[in-house]
Amino acid sequence: MRDRPRSLAFYGLAAFFALFVAFLYGPTLTILVLSFQGPQGGLTFPMNGVSTHWFAKLWAGVGIVDIWGALWRSLRLGLVVMTLTVGIAFFAGLAFRKRFAGEGALFTVAVASLIVPSIVVSLGIGLEFRLLDEAVNAVAAATGWGWLQDHGTLMGLYTSALGAHLTWTLPFGLLIMFAVFNRFDPAYEEAGRDLGATGPQILRHVVVPILGPSLVGVALFGFTLSFDELARTSQAIGGRNTLPLELQGLTTTVTTPEIYALGTLTTGMSLAVIATALATSLYLQRRKARRGLRLG
Amino acid sequence: MTDAVLPALAETPAAPAAASLTAKTRRRRALVYVQAAPMAFVFAAFFLVPLLLTLIVSFWEYNEYEIIPSFTVQNYVDVFDGCLNVADPCTTVRTYLSTLKFCALTWAFTLLIGFTVAYFVAFHVRSATMQMALFLVCTIPFWTSNVIRMISWIPLLGRNGLVNDSLLGLGLIDRPIEGLLYSDFAVVLAFVHLNTVFMIVPIFNSMARIDRSLIEAAYDAGASGWQTLWHVVVPLTKPGIAIGSIFVITLVMGDFVTVGVMGGQQIASVGKVIQVQMSALQLPAAAANAVVLLGAVMLMIVAMTRLIDLRKEL
């Protein structure tokens, strides 16, 4: 097949692919351009001059919600979710290489967590924390312990929202780890063990360096999926919203190109994260190759 | 006598070694559970228990101020209130029909587009580097914000958007088409825009595993391009198609964000009903709706996997 000349089908399919890419990126490019709309410009073309007016307005915070606070919360949560996703998925991946009671159940639950509609998961977590709050209040009323009074709610960024995000990122992390360990040659660990390395030493000096580029991939999923997560967070966050939730609210209230400026900014941040992850992954692969460990 | 003693002698030195070996194995066994425990904990605390609580609370009563533990099927009765009337379907049936319509349209478009794109990259792009690059081009938007990607249709589809302007400029229409944005069309467009990646990745993955000599064999046996595609590639890609379909179906069935933003908050969806009830603190009602939705989605998934297994057996 590879040595045949390009068929007509190739050019047709290539054109289709090009159209698809235009469909995929076109709208985003449009708002990128429109975010530099002049001060008098509106939500659609034509461009009314070119300026950074809307970015300046965004920077000033304008009357709208605390967008910078939301961005900051999303960033912090994203980093925590990323770290936990890499750690938990990595060790679970290690566990799944051996047999253990309940491995089938754990795998099923992980896949189920991926395909159960987000609104259902979100509602469940919201309910769980409401009931927990009520239980704590009941205990506080019954015992009269001072430190339990006015505890507010247990729901929050690093409790319910974190849990909601992990139900979304961990299945991806686990599936990636499966793919990675499928291609991992245990002979390297054996060699380490034969040389007298302990379990933690083998992990630190053999497994992690070899799997490094893939772990960066898991981190990329962990951060970006959390940073953009909306449906699962919606019912499982206390009073202070993450950025995607604020953005969703803004779609109905903001009628100026400011929202495009915000879009350009967040998309830029996501792209920066993706680029960093890809570059790191490539760098680790190169370094590995240089050091003579030719393994994926 | 010797027969009886010798094995005993032989066993004596081996016994401690065996004991230490089992201790080691036992420790290694324990280690596996320690490694799997964090993930098990997260899914137990934030997935299984919440689902169980949802099921329980769906049988509770509620008033304007609180939810009351009890056992009533009233919430389910409310969900299906008046649904036996075919001539004038109840809200639930109408909402499900609308959501199912989005689901079917999105599924058809994402499957067609996703399959074609994956097929091109997997079978017509020759260098592995180029394949990887094109695959990345398809997946990068997946890692950016969905809400922003929805908003980005406004300048194109709006009343004075690019599409209307171009059509006016070309003289194809004499007044702007209303309802490009904030309509069923916009919702399906956004669904396809956001979710095609969920088809491309598993289908591409299945295609990448197809042994290329099978394609060669088909050509050598005189099959045309279409015949090879239909009788070789499609059957071998079925697992990928099934996985992609399950993703797309569950994403669309439970959606409330895309329908909300692209429908201008005017179009009903099952997920939106749950969200509205949740914010009105009608938690048991929301829980009952969630259980019904989960049941519907599971039925669709089971039907889909059956369909695929069945075909495999024929």
Interface residues (C-beta under 8 A of the other chain):
Chain A: M1 R2 S7 A9 F10 L13 A14 F16 F17 F20 V21 F23 L24 Y25 G26 P27 T28 T30 I31 L34 G42 L43 T44 F45 G87 I88 A89 F91 A92 L94 A95 F96 K98 F100 G102 E103 L106 V109 A110 A112 S113 I115 V116 P117 S118 I119 V120 V121 L123 G124 I125 G126 L127 E128 R130 L131 G163 A164 L166 T167 L170 L174 G199 L220 F221 T224 L225 F227 D228 L230 A231 S234 Q235 P244 L247 Q248 T251 T252 I259 Y260 L262 G263 T266 T267 S270 L271 V273 I274 L278
Chain B: R28 R29 L31 V32 Y33 Q35 A36 P38 M39 A40 V42 F43 A45 F46 F47 L48 V49 P50 L51 L53 T54 V57 I113 T116 V117 Y119 F120 V121 F123 H124 R126 L134 L136 V137 C138 I140 P141 W143 T144 S145 N146 V147 I148 R149 M150 I151 S152 W153 I154 P155 L156 G158 N160 G161 L162 D165 H193 T196 R212 I215 E216 Y219 G225 I246 F247 T250 L251 M253 G254 D255 F256 V257 G260 V261 Q265 G271 I274 Q275 M278 L283 A286 A287 A290 L293 L294 V297 I301
